[in-house]
């Protein structure tokens, strides 16, 4: 930060956070991270993170959870691995398709 200070082994050091502020850093303390909505939050290892969905909203992401996807008709739906998906047909309509469809 431009000033000088005596460093002591094991003592916390001053660090700059993503929001531009400064704080004392303590070893193994959780770091401050910037979320997709522009806010800041304390990050904890293994905790869910905030992600931006295709519809522009934000949601908590959990590993293995279904994700929100944009369908061909412009709507959004929850996508689950192995589930049928909505496709656009040549006549302009939409239909549900799955791997077992002929």
Rosetta blueprint (number, residue, H / E / L):
1 X L
2 X L
3 X L
4 X L
5 X L
6 X L
7 X L
8 X L
9 X L
10 X L
11 X L
12 X L
13 X E
14 X E
15 X E
16 X E
17 X L
18 X L
19 X L
20 X L
21 X L
22 X E
23 X E
24 X E
25 X E
26 X L
27 X L
28 X L
29 X L
30 X L
31 X L
32 X E
33 X E
34 X E
35 X L
36 X L
37 X L
38 X L
39 X L
40 X E
41 X E
42 X E
43 X L
44 X L
45 X L
46 X L
47 X L
48 X L
49 X E
50 X E
51 X E
52 X E
53 X L
54 X L
55 X L
56 X L
57 X L
58 X E
59 X E
60 X E
61 X E
62 X L
63 X L
64 X L
65 X L
66 X L
67 X E
68 X E
69 X E
70 X E
71 X L
72 X L
73 X L
74 X L
75 X L
76 X E
77 X E
78 X E
79 X E
80 X L
81 X L
82 X L
83 X L
84 X L
85 X E
86 X E
87 X E
88 X E
89 X L
90 X L
91 X L
92 X L
93 X L
94 X E
95 X E
96 X E
97 X E
98 X L
99 X L
100 X L
101 X L
102 X L
